[in-house]
Amino acid sequence: MVFEGSSAAISHTGRVRSNNQDSGYSGSNLFVVADGMGGHAGGDVASAIAINRLQGLDAHFDSPAQAEEALRATITSTASDLIEIASRRPELAGLGTTVSGIVMVDEYAAIGHIGDSRIYLYRDGDLTQITTDHTFVQRLVETGRITPEEARYHPRRSVLMRVLGDMDANPEVDTFIMPTRPGDRWVLCSDGLSGVVDEAHLEKALKLQLPPARTADNLLKQALDGGAPDNVTIVIVDVGGQHPLYTGTPTIVGSASNPDGVDVPASRSLLPTGWLHPQRAAANEPSHFEPDTEYLEELIAEDRRRARRRRIIGLGSLLLLAAAIAAGSWLFYDWTQTRYYVGTDDDTVVIYQGIQQSIGPIALSTAYEDTDVLIDEIPAAWRSRVEETISADSLAEAQQIVENLRSRVPAKDVEPEPTPTPDPTRTPTPSATPDGGGDA
């Protein structure tokens, strides 16, 4: 059950905007966040009207289905209120609001949602986004054209596909029923929180198990530390099981909390009120709007062009990287061919060109000259050095190393030719006399 003090609501203007167009409600059975749009006054009016209409649902319902139907009907009928006020006050044309609300009935939660405010459920240490953003970028995510991370920084992330406004008397509202469990914590927030604080940090804050009010303060501080370019509204409710109705004063925050109602100016100047301060003027511009069909088609075409540019840039980057790697590899290989070393093959000393390393199957050296110096003839001390290879900075140096090795090969002993042995059985031939005569 939800106990008194087990829920909290907080809303802040943020660090950029000059007024708060958000509204929030935390009551007995009803919990709502509404993020207004439509300029300085339009957003205030729209979100406040939505909260004021929905307050009547903070009552007992016989069944979750009854609460779900009441939630859908009330949100839908609020569009008629916005259309009516825009017709009476043309300067408010284009006003609208998101609505994300929960009606607790016994051990169930009836949920209604339109726009890009969010409802999260923190259960058993895990955070889950329960609602789906009705945004242009969410459609891109669902069709696989961008990733959720890319959606966080997409230039069109604030373009709403569905919103409660003065342009559609029958808006499509998501409603469904979920069972609750003891220990559940529900978090409702405008995109002023979810657009700045990611789910990892949101889950980390919830894991601290602080009371709802302190948790809301913690999350608001994170949004403000992150720049808070938009209004920030947070509603947190803890559930302990079957949910009874209890009496108490609801907490209303944001523009709906103004006891005298929202101050709507009688008319608007055609000149920008903040033209001397362009940043302040930009802060008061609507952060959301519901585009028409032609605009959506242009956005889709623009996104296709952006995706095509990303592919071209990515392919170009890959080609440049491949060219740089190829050029670097060639320069490195060219340098290796200026180096030499002396080693061996099976039985002789060899001069090699290159270095002794290899890249995969590619050797960075080749045999340049196979000398006639035999390994076995080199003294043992020099033989081991050659077998381990001897580096040289040039071919001349390698050739000098070979000559040094050659000089250390021991000289071979040359044996004299043998003197013929006389044959004692043979009669000696008489020697010729200088005058050519023989014995008398």
VEXGU-419160 format. One line per 2 residues: number of its first residue (from 1); their letters; for each residue x, y, z of C-alpha. Coordinates in nm, 2 decimals, decimal comma. Each point is the difference from the previous one (the first is absolute). Layout:
N
NUM = a = X Y Z ~ ...;
This chain:
440
1 = mv = 0,00 0,00 0,00 ~ 0,10 0,36 -0,04;
3 = fe = 0,05 0,17 0,34 ~ -0,02 0,37 0,07;
5 = gs = 0,35 0,14 -0,05 ~ 0,09 -0,28 -0,25;
7 = sa = -0,04 0,23 -0,29 ~ 0,15 0,33 -0,10;
9 = ai = -0,02 0,26 -0,28 ~ 0,25 0,27 -0,10;
11 = sh = 0,03 0,25 -0,29 ~ 0,27 0,25 -0,09;
13 = tg = 0,03 0,26 -0,28 ~ 0,35 -0,12 -0,09;
15 = rv = 0,31 0,20 -0,07 ~ -0,11 0,14 -0,34;
17 = rs = -0,37 0,07 -0,02 ~ -0,16 0,30 0,18;
19 = nn = -0,33 -0,16 0,08 ~ -0,13 -0,35 0,09;
21 = qd = -0,23 -0,16 -0,25 ~ 0,00 -0,33 0,17;
23 = sg = -0,26 -0,12 0,25 ~ 0,00 -0,30 0,24;
25 = ys = -0,25 -0,16 0,24 ~ 0,05 -0,25 0,28;
27 = gs = -0,32 -0,10 0,19 ~ -0,16 -0,30 0,16;
29 = nl = -0,05 -0,22 -0,31 ~ 0,09 0,23 -0,28;
31 = fv = 0,35 0,10 -0,12 ~ 0,06 0,21 -0,31;
33 = va = 0,27 0,20 -0,19 ~ -0,09 0,24 -0,28;
35 = dg = 0,25 0,19 -0,21 ~ -0,15 0,30 -0,16;
37 = mg = 0,09 0,15 -0,34 ~ -0,11 0,30 -0,20;
39 = gh = 0,21 0,29 0,11 ~ 0,03 0,20 0,32;
41 = ag = -0,37 -0,02 0,10 ~ -0,14 -0,28 -0,22;
43 = gd = 0,20 -0,27 0,17 ~ -0,09 0,12 0,34;
45 = va = -0,37 0,00 -0,09 ~ 0,00 -0,34 -0,17;
47 = sa = 0,18 -0,19 0,28 ~ -0,21 0,17 0,27;
49 = ia = -0,32 -0,08 -0,17 ~ 0,10 -0,37 -0,04;
51 = in = 0,08 -0,03 0,37 ~ -0,32 0,18 0,11;
53 = rl = -0,21 -0,23 -0,22 ~ 0,18 -0,32 0,12;
55 = qg = -0,03 0,09 0,37 ~ -0,36 -0,14 0,00;
57 = ld = 0,15 -0,35 -0,05 ~ 0,17 0,01 0,34;
59 = ah = -0,29 -0,22 0,14 ~ -0,10 -0,36 0,05;
61 = fd = -0,07 -0,22 -0,30 ~ -0,17 -0,34 0,01;
63 = sp = 0,25 -0,15 -0,24 ~ 0,32 0,08 -0,19;
65 = aq = -0,19 -0,02 -0,32 ~ -0,24 0,27 0,12;
67 = ae = 0,30 0,22 0,09 ~ 0,17 -0,06 -0,33;
69 = ea = -0,31 0,10 -0,19 ~ -0,05 0,31 0,21;
71 = lr = 0,37 0,10 -0,05 ~ -0,03 -0,04 -0,38;
73 = at = -0,33 0,19 -0,02 ~ 0,13 0,29 0,22;
75 = it = 0,32 0,04 -0,19 ~ -0,18 -0,01 -0,33;
77 = st = -0,27 0,25 0,11 ~ 0,27 0,24 0,12;
79 = as = 0,09 0,06 -0,37 ~ -0,35 0,16 -0,04;
81 = dl = 0,08 0,24 0,29 ~ 0,33 0,10 -0,18;
83 = ie = -0,18 0,05 -0,33 ~ -0,27 0,21 0,17;
85 = ia = 0,25 0,23 0,18 ~ 0,21 0,04 -0,32;
87 = sr = -0,31 0,11 -0,19 ~ -0,08 0,26 0,27;
89 = rp = 0,36 0,11 0,02 ~ 0,16 -0,02 -0,34;
91 = el = 0,34 0,10 0,14 ~ 0,01 -0,34 0,17;
93 = ag = -0,04 -0,19 -0,32 ~ 0,24 -0,29 -0,01;
95 = lg = -0,01 -0,07 0,37 ~ 0,03 -0,36 0,11;
97 = tt = 0,13 -0,23 0,27 ~ 0,13 -0,35 0,06;
99 = vs = -0,18 -0,21 0,26 ~ 0,14 -0,31 0,18;
101 = gi = -0,22 -0,12 0,29 ~ -0,07 -0,29 0,23;
103 = vm = -0,32 -0,08 0,19 ~ 0,07 -0,26 0,27;
105 = vd = -0,29 -0,25 0,06 ~ 0,06 -0,28 0,26;
107 = ey = 0,31 -0,19 -0,12 ~ -0,01 0,15 -0,35;
109 = aa = 0,11 0,31 -0,18 ~ -0,21 0,15 -0,29;
111 = ig = 0,23 0,20 -0,22 ~ -0,08 0,27 -0,26;
113 = hi = 0,27 0,16 -0,22 ~ 0,04 0,24 -0,29;
115 = gd = 0,31 0,19 -0,10 ~ 0,36 -0,04 0,12;
117 = sr = -0,02 0,02 0,38 ~ 0,08 -0,33 0,15;
119 = iy = -0,10 -0,26 0,26 ~ 0,26 -0,23 0,14;
121 = ly = -0,04 -0,30 0,23 ~ 0,28 -0,09 0,24;
123 = rd = -0,06 -0,36 0,11 ~ 0,24 -0,24 0,17;
125 = gd = 0,31 0,21 -0,08 ~ -0,09 0,04 -0,37;
127 = lt = -0,12 0,32 -0,18 ~ -0,25 -0,04 -0,29;
129 = qi = -0,15 0,28 -0,22 ~ -0,37 -0,08 0,00;
131 = tt = -0,12 0,25 -0,25 ~ 0,11 0,06 -0,36;
133 = dh = 0,10 0,35 -0,12 ~ -0,23 0,13 -0,28;
135 = tf = 0,29 0,17 -0,18 ~ 0,14 0,01 -0,34;
137 = vq = 0,34 -0,14 0,12 ~ -0,18 -0,29 0,18;
139 = rl = -0,15 -0,10 -0,33 ~ 0,35 0,01 -0,15;
141 = ve = 0,12 -0,23 0,28 ~ -0,29 -0,24 -0,04;
143 = tg = 0,07 -0,03 -0,37 ~ 0,37 -0,06 0,06;
145 = ri = 0,12 0,31 -0,17 ~ 0,18 0,14 0,31;
147 = tp = 0,10 -0,14 0,33 ~ -0,15 0,11 0,34;
149 = ee = 0,33 0,17 0,08 ~ -0,01 0,20 -0,33;
151 = ar = -0,36 0,09 0,09 ~ 0,11 0,18 0,31;
153 = yh = 0,20 0,25 -0,20 ~ -0,21 0,01 -0,32;
155 = pr = -0,07 0,36 -0,12 ~ -0,37 -0,09 -0,03;
157 = rs = -0,04 -0,18 0,33 ~ -0,27 0,24 0,13;
159 = vl = -0,23 -0,04 -0,30 ~ -0,32 -0,16 0,13;
161 = mr = -0,21 -0,24 -0,22 ~ -0,28 0,00 0,25;
163 = vl = -0,10 0,27 0,26 ~ -0,30 0,13 0,18;
165 = gd = -0,07 0,33 -0,17 ~ -0,24 0,23 -0,19;
167 = md = 0,05 -0,17 -0,34 ~ -0,17 -0,34 0,07;
169 = an = -0,33 -0,05 0,18 ~ 0,06 -0,37 0,02;
171 = pe = 0,36 -0,07 0,09 ~ 0,13 -0,35 0,01;
173 = vd = 0,09 -0,08 0,37 ~ 0,19 -0,31 0,11;
175 = tf = -0,18 -0,16 0,30 ~ 0,07 -0,34 0,16;
177 = im = -0,01 -0,17 0,34 ~ 0,30 -0,15 0,19;
179 = pt = 0,00 -0,19 0,33 ~ 0,20 0,15 0,28;
181 = rp = 0,22 -0,18 0,26 ~ 0,11 0,09 0,35;
183 = gd = 0,32 0,20 -0,03 ~ -0,08 0,15 -0,34;
185 = rw = 0,11 0,36 -0,06 ~ -0,16 0,19 -0,28;
187 = vl = 0,17 0,31 -0,15 ~ -0,18 0,24 -0,22;
189 = cs = 0,20 0,29 -0,16 ~ 0,01 0,25 -0,28;
191 = dg = 0,27 -0,01 -0,26 ~ 0,18 0,27 0,20;
193 = ls = 0,13 -0,29 0,21 ~ 0,01 -0,29 -0,25;
195 = gv = 0,17 0,21 -0,26 ~ 0,29 0,09 0,23;
197 = vd = 0,03 -0,29 0,25 ~ 0,04 -0,33 -0,17;
199 = ea = -0,15 -0,32 0,13 ~ 0,33 -0,13 0,15;
201 = hl = 0,02 0,30 0,23 ~ -0,38 -0,01 0,07;
203 = ek = 0,03 -0,36 0,10 ~ 0,30 0,07 0,22;
205 = al = -0,19 0,27 0,18 ~ -0,29 -0,24 0,06;
207 = kl = 0,23 -0,27 0,13 ~ 0,08 0,23 0,30;
209 = ql = -0,35 -0,08 0,13 ~ -0,05 0,35 0,13;
211 = pp = -0,35 0,13 0,08 ~ -0,19 0,14 -0,31;
213 = ar = 0,05 0,36 0,09 ~ 0,38 -0,04 0,05;
215 = ta = 0,02 -0,21 -0,32 ~ -0,19 0,27 -0,20;
217 = dn = 0,24 0,27 0,14 ~ 0,30 -0,22 -0,10;
219 = ll = -0,13 -0,04 -0,35 ~ -0,08 0,37 -0,04;
221 = kq = 0,35 0,09 0,11 ~ 0,15 -0,23 -0,26;
223 = al = -0,22 0,16 -0,27 ~ 0,11 0,35 0,12;
225 = dg = 0,36 -0,11 0,01 ~ -0,04 -0,12 -0,36;
227 = ga = -0,12 0,35 -0,12 ~ -0,38 -0,05 0,03;
229 = pd = -0,08 0,17 -0,33 ~ -0,37 -0,08 0,05;
231 = nv = -0,25 0,00 0,29 ~ 0,04 -0,31 0,23;
233 = ti = -0,29 -0,17 0,17 ~ 0,02 -0,32 0,19;
235 = vi = -0,27 -0,20 0,18 ~ 0,10 -0,31 0,20;
237 = vd = -0,23 -0,25 0,17 ~ 0,08 -0,31 0,20;
239 = vg = -0,24 -0,30 0,01 ~ -0,03 -0,24 0,28;
241 = gq = -0,26 -0,24 -0,13 ~ -0,38 0,04 -0,03;
243 = hp = -0,08 0,37 -0,03 ~ -0,27 0,15 0,21;
245 = ly = -0,14 0,35 -0,03 ~ 0,12 0,23 0,27;
247 = tg = -0,09 0,36 0,07 ~ 0,26 0,27 -0,01;
249 = tp = 0,11 0,32 -0,17 ~ 0,13 -0,06 -0,35;
251 = ti = 0,33 0,15 -0,11 ~ -0,03 0,22 -0,32;
253 = vg = 0,31 0,14 -0,15 ~ 0,09 0,22 -0,30;
255 = sa = -0,24 0,23 -0,18 ~ -0,30 -0,18 0,13;
257 = sn = 0,09 0,09 0,36 ~ -0,08 0,37 -0,06;
259 = pd = -0,30 0,05 0,23 ~ -0,13 0,29 -0,21;
261 = gv = 0,03 -0,19 -0,32 ~ 0,24 0,05 -0,29;
263 = dv = 0,05 0,36 -0,10 ~ -0,08 0,02 -0,37;
265 = pa = 0,10 0,33 -0,16 ~ -0,27 0,18 -0,19;
267 = sr = 0,21 0,02 -0,32 ~ 0,34 -0,06 -0,13;
269 = sl = 0,23 0,25 -0,16 ~ 0,11 -0,07 -0,35;
271 = lp = 0,35 0,10 0,10 ~ 0,22 -0,25 0,20;
273 = tg = 0,00 0,11 0,36 ~ 0,35 -0,13 0,05;
275 = wl = 0,16 0,13 -0,32 ~ 0,28 0,16 0,20;
277 = hp = 0,07 -0,33 0,17 ~ -0,02 -0,27 -0,27;
279 = qr = 0,09 -0,28 0,24 ~ -0,29 0,09 0,23;
281 = aa = -0,24 0,03 -0,29 ~ 0,10 -0,34 -0,13;
283 = an = -0,06 -0,14 0,35 ~ -0,36 0,11 -0,02;
285 = ep = -0,07 -0,17 -0,33 ~ -0,21 -0,32 0,01;
287 = sh = 0,21 -0,31 0,03 ~ -0,25 -0,23 -0,16;
289 = fe = -0,25 0,03 -0,28 ~ -0,22 -0,24 -0,20;
291 = pd = 0,11 0,01 -0,37 ~ -0,23 -0,02 -0,29;
293 = te = 0,04 -0,27 -0,27 ~ 0,21 0,21 -0,24;
295 = yl = 0,24 0,09 0,28 ~ 0,04 -0,36 0,10;
297 = ee = 0,07 -0,11 -0,36 ~ 0,27 0,27 -0,01;
299 = li = 0,14 -0,12 0,33 ~ 0,01 -0,36 -0,13;
301 = ae = 0,17 0,12 -0,32 ~ 0,25 0,20 0,20;
303 = dr = 0,07 -0,30 0,22 ~ 0,06 -0,21 -0,31;
305 = rr = 0,25 0,26 -0,13 ~ 0,17 0,01 0,34;
307 = ar = 0,03 -0,38 0,01 ~ 0,13 0,00 -0,36;
309 = rr = 0,26 0,27 0,10 ~ 0,10 -0,22 0,30;
311 = ri = 0,05 -0,30 -0,23 ~ 0,20 0,21 -0,25;
313 = ig = 0,21 0,15 0,28 ~ 0,05 -0,34 0,16;
315 = lg = 0,10 -0,16 -0,33 ~ 0,24 0,29 -0,08;
317 = sl = 0,15 -0,03 0,35 ~ 0,06 -0,37 -0,05;
319 = ll = 0,16 0,06 -0,34 ~ 0,22 0,27 0,14;
321 = la = 0,10 -0,23 0,29 ~ 0,07 -0,29 -0,24;
323 = aa = 0,21 0,23 -0,22 ~ 0,19 0,13 0,30;
325 = ia = 0,06 -0,36 0,12 ~ 0,12 -0,10 -0,35;
327 = ag = 0,23 0,30 -0,03 ~ 0,14 -0,06 0,34;
329 = sw = 0,05 -0,36 -0,07 ~ 0,18 0,07 -0,32;
331 = lf = 0,23 0,26 0,16 ~ 0,08 -0,25 0,28;
333 = yd = 0,07 -0,28 -0,25 ~ 0,21 0,24 -0,21;
335 = wt = 0,20 0,09 0,30 ~ 0,06 -0,37 0,09;
337 = qt = 0,16 -0,06 -0,34 ~ 0,28 0,24 0,09;
339 = ry = 0,10 -0,23 0,29 ~ 0,22 -0,32 -0,02;
341 = yv = 0,11 -0,27 0,22 ~ 0,23 -0,31 -0,01;
343 = gt = -0,14 -0,34 0,08 ~ 0,00 -0,35 -0,12;
345 = dd = -0,18 -0,25 -0,22 ~ 0,06 -0,37 0,02;
347 = dt = 0,38 0,01 -0,03 ~ 0,13 0,34 -0,11;
349 = vv = 0,01 0,36 0,11 ~ -0,27 0,21 -0,17;
351 = iy = -0,05 0,38 -0,03 ~ -0,37 0,09 0,04;
353 = qg = -0,17 0,32 -0,11 ~ -0,27 0,13 0,24;
355 = iq = -0,08 -0,06 0,37 ~ -0,05 -0,33 0,18;
357 = qs = -0,37 0,06 0,08 ~ -0,31 -0,10 -0,20;
359 = ig = -0,36 0,12 -0,02 ~ -0,22 -0,31 0,00;
361 = pi = 0,11 -0,21 -0,30 ~ 0,20 0,29 -0,15;
363 = al = 0,38 -0,01 0,07 ~ 0,17 0,33 0,01;
365 = st = 0,34 -0,14 -0,12 ~ 0,14 -0,19 -0,29;
367 = ay = 0,33 -0,17 -0,07 ~ 0,23 0,25 -0,18;
369 = ed = 0,32 -0,20 -0,04 ~ 0,09 -0,35 0,09;
371 = td = 0,38 0,00 0,08 ~ 0,24 -0,28 -0,03;
373 = vl = 0,09 0,01 0,37 ~ -0,09 -0,33 0,16;
375 = id = -0,16 0,01 0,34 ~ 0,19 -0,30 0,13;
377 = ei = 0,34 0,17 -0,08 ~ -0,07 0,31 0,21;
379 = pa = 0,14 -0,01 0,36 ~ -0,27 -0,10 0,25;
381 = aw = -0,03 0,35 0,17 ~ -0,06 0,17 -0,34;
383 = rs = -0,23 -0,28 -0,12 ~ -0,24 0,06 0,29;
385 = rv = -0,01 0,37 -0,08 ~ -0,08 -0,06 -0,37;
387 = ee = -0,27 -0,25 0,09 ~ -0,16 0,26 0,22;
389 = ti = 0,05 0,25 -0,30 ~ 0,21 0,31 0,00;
391 = sa = -0,18 0,33 -0,10 ~ 0,16 0,24 -0,25;
393 = ds = -0,10 0,36 -0,09 ~ 0,10 -0,04 -0,37;
395 = la = 0,10 -0,26 -0,26 ~ 0,36 0,11 0,03;
397 = ea = 0,00 -0,06 0,37 ~ -0,16 -0,35 -0,05;
399 = qq = 0,27 -0,08 -0,26 ~ 0,27 0,11 0,24;
401 = iv = -0,15 -0,23 0,27 ~ 0,02 -0,29 -0,25;
403 = en = 0,37 0,08 -0,08 ~ 0,08 0,01 0,38;
405 = lr = -0,16 -0,35 0,03 ~ 0,19 -0,12 -0,31;
407 = sr = 0,33 0,12 0,16 ~ -0,07 -0,21 0,30;
409 = vp = -0,03 -0,33 -0,19 ~ 0,32 -0,20 0,07;
411 = ak = 0,23 -0,03 -0,31 ~ 0,02 -0,35 -0,14;
413 = dv = 0,35 -0,18 0,01 ~ 0,13 -0,06 -0,36;
415 = ep = 0,18 -0,35 -0,03 ~ 0,31 -0,02 -0,24;
417 = ep = -0,02 -0,22 -0,30 ~ 0,15 -0,35 0,08;
419 = tp = 0,34 -0,09 -0,15 ~ -0,02 -0,31 -0,22;
421 = tp = 0,15 -0,31 0,16 ~ 0,27 -0,18 -0,22;
423 = dp = -0,09 -0,34 -0,13 ~ 0,29 -0,23 0,09;
425 = tr = -0,10 -0,25 -0,27 ~ 0,04 0,24 -0,28;
427 = tp = 0,33 0,05 -0,18 ~ 0,11 0,36 0,01;
429 = tp = 0,01 0,19 -0,33 ~ 0,35 0,14 -0,09;
431 = sa = 0,02 0,37 0,03 ~ 0,08 0,20 -0,30;
433 = tp = 0,34 0,17 0,00 ~ 0,01 0,38 -0,07;
435 = dg = 0,15 -0,07 -0,34 ~ -0,28 -0,24 -0,09;
437 = gg = 0,24 -0,31 0,00 ~ -0,03 -0,31 0,21;
439 = da = 0,26 -0,23 0,17 ~ 0,27 -0,14 -0,21;
